[in-house]
Amino acid sequence: MELRQLRYFVKVCELRSMGRAAIELGVVTSALSQQISRLEGELSTRLLQRSSTGVVPTDAGMAFLHQAQLTLRHADDAVRAAQQARLSGHVSVGLAPTTATVLGVPLMRAMQERYPEVRLHMVEALSGHLTTMLHARQLDLAVLFQTDTPRRWSVLPLLAEKLFVIASPNLAQRPPGAKVRLSQLAELPLILPSGSHGLRATLMAAFARAHITPRIVAEVDGLALLMDAVRAGHGATIQPGAATARHDRDDLQLTQISDAHVGRNNLLVSLSDDELSPAALAARVVLADTARDLVREGRWAGASLH
């Protein structure tokens, strides 16, 4: 099996056409088809389903495609590392919006200082979407909040976050004092993420344990808009302290939820070590170090190290 064959196969899958792939690769269609046939013969399985309208990968082809993309990426990184004689390549990191507000820029700075030749690709998305991207090998590592991860992944407990009621000082129903229990929040107008958000599921389970039904006045999935609505006094929200990292604290009041079971664990999740490039392995160490430094320096509100 040759890397050339893998590149040919990946390009055909991307374009769903032998002819278009041949043009982009700069080879004749017959030569491209011959290489794909040799690859299928070596694997003793059909990778592509051919028809008059084009080609699509079979189930076996889809499984092979994910690994082929990973192999080619690692090969390209290896070539760049050999050419530059220093750690290089690229790494993809996924962060949830609240995590990105406090960790994103410090991580970029730390990577530039330690590994200036490594290109960092950062993705900000909901944790469920980040999990899907890890499954598809579109990310090397991500900070997630769920523990039901596949065994083939590497999972490192990173830190724990307290949750806070965040409200405008002008909101009449805001809880007084520095701490509050969930059972005291039944009448508080809340602006929360929708049901597709992992934090919403965590909160609803916690409210159920407290035997109360929260008063949800709006659902907002974008963190920036949600916090704007809170600052404008349309309701309070419940978020980790990191959600306020980009906001003036004078415009917001934070009240810690004191229930022992209410919080969020942050997990540093990555592909297995044998699937990660040297650049990704290095980035994983830098991310963990950066997060720990932020907690120790008091720059991650409500967070504590595992």
C-alpha positions in Angstrom: 0.0 0.0 0.0 1.4 3.4 -1.0 0.7 6.9 0.3 -0.1 7.8 -3.3 -2.9 5.3 -3.3 -4.3 6.8 -0.1 -4.2 10.3 -1.5 -6.0 9.1 -4.7 -8.7 7.4 -2.6 -9.3 10.4 -0.3 -9.5 12.8 -3.2 -12.1 10.5 -5.0 -14.2 10.3 -1.8 -14.0 14.1 -1.4 -15.1 14.9 -5.0 -17.3 11.8 -5.5 -16.0 11.6 -9.1 -13.2 9.7 -10.7 -12.9 12.3 -13.5 -12.8 15.4 -11.4 -10.4 13.7 -9.0 -8.1 12.8 -11.9 -8.1 16.4 -13.1 -7.3 17.8 -9.7 -4.5 15.2 -9.1 -3.0 15.7 -12.5 -3.4 12.0 -13.7 -5.5 10.3 -16.3 -8.7 8.7 -15.2 -7.6 5.2 -16.2 -4.5 5.4 -14.1 -6.4 6.7 -11.1 -9.0 3.9 -11.5 -6.3 1.3 -11.8 -4.6 2.5 -8.5 -8.0 2.4 -6.7 -8.6 -1.2 -8.0 -5.1 -2.3 -6.8 -5.9 -0.8 -3.4 -9.2 -2.7 -3.2 -7.4 -5.9 -4.3 -4.8 -5.6 -1.6 -7.5 -5.0 1.0 -9.8 -7.7 -0.5 -12.8 -5.5 -0.1 -14.8 -3.0 -2.2 -14.1 0.6 -1.1 -16.1 2.5 -3.7 -19.6 2.0 -5.2 -19.5 3.1 -8.8 -22.5 4.3 -10.8 -23.3 6.5 -13.8 -23.6 9.6 -11.6 -20.3 9.1 -9.8 -18.8 7.1 -6.9 -19.5 6.9 -3.2 -17.6 5.1 -0.5 -19.0 1.8 0.8 -19.3 1.1 4.5 -15.8 -0.4 4.4 -14.7 2.6 2.3 -16.0 5.1 5.0 -14.1 3.2 7.7 -11.0 3.2 5.6 -11.4 6.8 4.7 -11.1 8.1 8.3 -7.9 6.1 8.9 -6.5 7.1 5.5 -7.0 10.8 6.3 -5.3 10.4 9.7 -2.4 8.6 8.1 -1.9 11.2 5.4 -2.0 14.0 8.0 0.6 12.3 10.1 2.7 11.7 7.0 2.6 15.3 6.0 3.5 16.4 9.6 6.4 14.0 9.5 7.7 15.5 6.3 7.5 19.0 7.7 9.2 18.0 10.9 12.1 16.4 9.0 12.4 19.4 6.7 12.5 21.9 9.6 14.4 19.7 12.1 12.1 20.8 14.9 8.7 20.0 16.2 6.1 21.2 13.6 2.9 20.1 12.0 -0.6 21.1 13.1 -3.0 20.3 15.8 -6.8 20.8 16.2 -8.2 21.7 19.6 -11.9 21.9 20.5 -13.2 24.2 23.3 -16.7 24.9 24.5 -17.6 28.6 24.4 -17.3 29.1 28.2 -14.0 27.3 28.2 -12.7 29.3 25.2 -13.3 32.6 27.0 -10.8 31.9 29.6 -8.4 29.2 28.1 -8.4 30.1 24.3 -6.0 33.1 24.1 -3.6 31.8 26.9 -3.4 28.5 25.1 -2.5 30.2 21.8 0.1 32.3 23.5 1.7 29.3 25.2 1.8 27.2 22.0 3.4 30.1 20.1 6.1 30.4 22.8 6.9 26.7 23.1 6.3 25.4 19.6 6.2 28.3 17.1 6.3 25.9 14.1 3.1 24.1 15.2 0.0 25.5 13.5 -2.9 25.6 16.0 -6.4 25.1 14.7 -9.0 26.0 17.4 -12.7 25.2 17.2 -15.3 26.8 19.5 -18.5 24.7 19.7 -20.9 23.0 22.0 -19.4 20.0 23.8 -21.8 17.6 22.0 -20.5 18.9 18.6 -16.9 18.6 19.8 -17.5 14.9 20.7 -18.9 14.3 17.2 -15.8 15.9 15.7 -13.5 13.8 17.8 -15.4 10.7 16.5 -14.8 11.9 12.9 -11.1 12.5 13.6 -11.6 16.2 12.9 -10.1 17.1 16.2 -7.0 15.9 18.0 -8.1 16.9 21.5 -10.9 18.8 23.2 -12.1 19.8 26.7 -15.3 18.0 27.3 -17.7 17.6 30.3 -19.1 14.1 29.9 -17.4 10.9 31.1 -19.1 8.4 28.7 -16.2 8.6 26.2 -15.0 5.6 24.1 -12.3 3.4 25.6 -10.0 4.2 22.7 -9.8 7.8 23.7 -7.4 9.2 26.3 -9.2 11.0 29.1 -7.4 13.2 31.7 -9.4 14.8 34.5 -8.5 18.5 34.3 -10.4 20.6 36.7 -13.8 21.1 38.4 -15.9 24.2 38.1 -18.5 25.7 40.5 -21.7 27.0 39.0 -22.9 30.5 39.7 -26.2 32.4 39.4 -25.1 35.4 37.2 -27.4 38.4 37.1 -27.5 42.1 36.6 -27.4 44.1 39.9 -30.6 45.7 38.7 -32.5 42.4 38.6 -35.0 42.6 41.5 -35.3 38.8 41.9 -31.5 38.1 42.0 -30.5 36.1 45.1 -28.9 38.0 47.9 -25.6 37.0 49.5 -22.5 35.2 48.2 -24.1 31.7 48.0 -27.5 30.2 47.3 -29.1 26.8 47.1 -31.0 25.6 44.1 -34.2 25.2 46.2 -34.2 29.0 46.6 -34.3 29.7 42.9 -37.8 28.6 42.0 -39.0 32.1 41.3 -35.9 33.4 39.6 -36.4 34.2 35.9 -33.7 32.2 34.1 -32.1 32.5 30.6 -30.6 29.1 29.8 -29.1 27.2 26.9 -31.5 24.9 25.1 -31.9 21.2 25.7 -29.1 20.3 23.2 -26.6 21.9 25.5 -24.8 19.7 28.1 -25.0 22.3 30.8 -28.8 22.4 30.4 -29.1 18.7 31.0 -26.8 19.0 34.1 -29.0 21.8 35.5 -32.3 20.1 34.9 -31.1 17.0 36.7 -30.0 19.1 39.6 -33.3 21.0 39.8 -35.1 17.7 39.7 -33.1 16.5 42.7 -34.0 19.7 44.5 -37.7 19.0 43.7 -38.3 22.4 42.0 -39.3 23.4 38.5 -37.1 26.3 37.2 -38.8 29.4 35.8 -37.2 29.6 32.3 -38.1 32.8 30.5 -35.8 32.4 27.4 -33.4 30.0 25.8 -30.2 31.2 24.1 -27.5 28.9 22.7 -24.9 31.6 21.9 -22.9 32.6 25.0 -22.3 36.2 23.9 -26.1 36.9 23.3 -27.0 35.1 26.5 -24.7 37.2 28.6 -25.9 40.4 26.8 -29.5 39.5 27.8 -28.4 38.9 31.4 -26.6 42.3 31.5 -29.7 44.0 30.1 -31.7 42.6 33.0 -34.0 40.2 31.1 -33.2 37.4 33.5 -30.4 35.6 35.3 -28.5 32.6 34.1 -26.5 29.7 35.6 -23.1 29.3 34.2 -19.5 28.5 35.4 -17.5 31.5 36.3 -15.6 31.4 33.1 -18.6 32.7 31.3 -17.9 36.2 32.7 -14.2 36.3 31.6 -15.0 38.7 28.8 -17.3 40.9 30.8 -17.0 43.8 33.3 -17.7 42.3 36.7 -19.3 45.6 37.8 -22.2 44.9 35.4 -22.8 41.4 36.9 -23.4 39.8 40.2 -22.2 36.3 40.8 -23.8 34.1 43.5 -22.2 30.6 43.9 -24.6 27.6 44.0 -23.7 25.9 47.3 -25.3 22.5 46.6 -22.5 19.9 46.8 -23.6 18.0 43.7 -23.9 21.0 41.4 -20.8 21.6 39.3 -19.1 20.7 36.1 -16.0 18.5 35.6 -13.6 19.4 32.7 -12.0 16.5 31.0 -9.1 16.8 28.6 -10.0 14.2 25.9 -8.0 13.2 22.9 -7.5 10.4 20.4 -5.4 7.6 21.7 -1.7 8.2 22.0 -0.8 6.0 19.1 -3.1 8.1 16.9 -1.8 11.5 17.9 1.0 13.2 16.0 4.0 14.5 18.0 2.6 18.0 17.6 -0.7 16.9 19.2 1.0 15.1 22.0 2.9 18.3 22.8 -0.2 20.4 22.6 -2.0 18.2 25.0 0.7 18.8 27.6 0.7 22.6 26.9 -3.1 22.7 27.3 -3.1 20.9 30.6 -0.2 23.1 31.9 -2.0 26.3 30.8 -5.3 25.3 32.4 -3.5 24.5 35.7 -1.6 27.8 35.7 -4.8 29.8 35.1 -6.5 28.0 38.1 -3.4 28.5 40.4 -3.2 32.2 39.4 -6.9 32.7 40.2 -7.7 33.6 36.6 -10.3 30.8 36.2 -13.3 31.9 38.4 -14.8 29.1 40.4 -12.3 26.4 39.2 -10.3 24.0 41.3 -7.7 21.4 40.2 -8.5 17.7 40.4 
